[in-house]
Amino acid sequence: TCSVREKKKKKKHHDVWKSDSSRERRQEDGGCDWTWAGPACTHTCDGLLITDIHTHTHTHTHTYICCLKCNQWSYTHITAASSRLKPRVTLSRSTKKLINEALMNNDFLKRLEAQHLREMVDCMYERVYAAEQLVIQEGEPGNFLYVLADGLLEVIQNAKLLGQMRPGTAFGELAILYNCRRTATVKAVTQSVIWALDRQTFQSIMMRSTQARQEEYFSFLRSVSLLKNLPEEKLAKIVDCLDVDYFDKGDYIIREGEEGNTFFIIAKGEVSVTQTLEGFADPQEIKTLGVGDYFGEKALISEDVRSANIIANENDTQCLVVDRDNFNQMVGTYEELQAYLQEYVEQLSLCDKRRNAANISIWWPILDFAMSERRLREKLSHLRIDAPFQHLQIIATLGMGGFGRVELVKFRDEDMTFALKCIKKKHIVDTRQQEHIYSEKDILQQSNCRFIIRLYRTYRDAKFVYMLLEVCLGGELWSVLRDMSFFEESTARFCIGCVLEAFDYLHGKGIVYRDLKPENLLLDAEGYVKMADFGFAKKIGLGKKTWTFCGTPEYVAPEVIMNKGHDFGADCWSLGILVFELLTGSPPFTGSDPIKIYTMVLHGIEKVDIPKRISKHPENLIRRLCKWFQGFNWEGLRQRKLDSPLRREVGVCFRPL
């Protein structure tokens, strides 16, 4: 069976600039928009409740109209956040048990937290299907997760019977992640009772509970003396590491003399600290600790032999717990944490000194580049926004796709080339990409990084939206990788170095990219890698999370799949996938359909067979990632003084900025 990736590979690709991604991008659907066309007047508000087709056309009668709009996704989350979701019906204990067991037997759903599963069960509602009635139609959009409680169902794909489902089976789980089409038909053989949960309710449960818990933990950690002065983004990483343990009165939390690797913060209750003292047969109480106190911090440094007993004094004593491995991976070592506060200001001062001491020979090329770009932007600002081709001449078509086309263009009076991305307005509306187009435009226009493609100007006419972009005539990195099968380490290291520079810039501005893959990395005339396609990029700020499901299955991080909220860590995950693909020619997680890929991702990188040419153990690859760049000339990369191993010869008549 071909994987999702392999099926896409069989399609013809444009070598210079391919318009459509060779791997499917998955995203949460935004629903229908509503607008008002008069003061305090609303229209198409039924679209907020169900995904409908607008039955009316609204036209404006004044020169200027101000509209406020809210999409279905936002409306659902606003209303869900304002009140706790209530069960549609009261479920019996036996029904709850059946549904819960069905969810726990599902390879994907069983990974959800117990609290999330309980809320999902409470929010499910009953549907009864007669014999021969279709539950799911192959090819139609899906929005529900189902659990069969009574009856018999059959599964049909391409008019072929695949099998049957009996009570206690959960199915359709992919639909609660994002708007996707059903891959098979499910039909009732006998009258069947099915419990359903829609995508909006599921995602509201995940977002609301995760946000509430994180806000509670975040606020609490601010009261802990060791952590209260940490920057917000550092504290948010610690929150991501936390687990909660519960203890009753008399329970030993840690025992004197035992080895440990966990650090505890008391969130509720009180504990006694006892220790063996000279001259006493039994351990003696030396102090008590309460809410906000912490213990076991030595375990974050090395293998710790506990020097005292910690005993719960009350029932339902709660401790926030983090182990050394997770802490080091997410936050850094304990020594780094202690040094962070002292070094924070020093680092800022050092950065200022380095900037001030920059070599003048480096400054002039940058200044010259900035002046050239300023002149260009001044020239572009005088062009009509609705008539780009009055001043631009098409040289060649770089790529075509369902969205439109990409043209190689130049000024009619000057040999300066650009890429003009022509996007059909109808395609934007049909695929509900309005928000993604606006986001891409805003982020690219505000970006000023030599490893991110430049957006110089946008245009629009009756049929198209146009983006005038920096042209990258070296083509896609994916095309080069396909031709070479895999890269040598030096080549892969150069590519990853460029990506890291782009990520460093974006993350520093609070922007998460969320769509890293070779198809979205372009090569300029010098062979340097530039990041393109910012449709999924989003400004979330430092220390914050977002819940939109989006990305390419092979590159999606576990926290995105599980709807736990994600941040810049999702980009770091995809960076590891990219390293693997560049060195081997294919990503570590592949499958015949997305749900199989997601299941493999949730099983973890430990289950992946790493080729011997890289490393026997994936942990070694992760630990070696920093050493992999040892001796790498970062300044040479930033100043574009390194010779790219991927440089291609480009005709002199095509002169980009």
Secondary structure, 3 states (H helix, E strand, C coil): CCCHHHHHHCCCCCCCCCCCCCCCCEECCCCCCCCCCECCECCCHHHHCCCCCCCCCCCCCCCCCCCCCCCHHHHHHHHHHHCCCCCCCCCCHHHHHHHHHHHHCCCCHHHCCHHHHHHHHHHCEEEEECCCCEEECCCCEECEEEEEEECCEEEEECCEEEEEECCCEEECHHHHCCCEECCCEEEECCCEEEEEEEHHHHHHHHHHHHHHHHHHHHHHHCCCCCCCCCCHHHHHHHHHHCEEEEECCCCEEECCCCEECEEEEEEECCEEEEECCCCCCCCEEEEEECCCCEECHHHHCCCEECCCEEEECCCCEEEEEEEHHHHHHHCCCHHHHHHHHHHHHHHHHHHHHHHHCCCHHHHHHHHHHHHHHHHHHHHHHCCCCCCHHHCEEEEEEEEEECCEEEEEEEECCEEEEEEEEEEEHHHHHHCCCHHHHHHHHHHHHHCCCCCECCEEEEEECCCEEEEEECCCCCEEHHHHHHHHCCCCHHHHHHHHHHHHHHHHHHHHCCEECCCCCHHHEEECCCCCEEECCCCCCEECCCCCCECCCEECHHHCCHHHHCCCCECCHHHHHHHHHHHHHHHHCCCCCCCCCHHHHHHHHHHCHHHCCCCCCCCCCHHHHHHCHHHHCCCCCHHHHHCCCCCCCCCCCCCCCCCCC
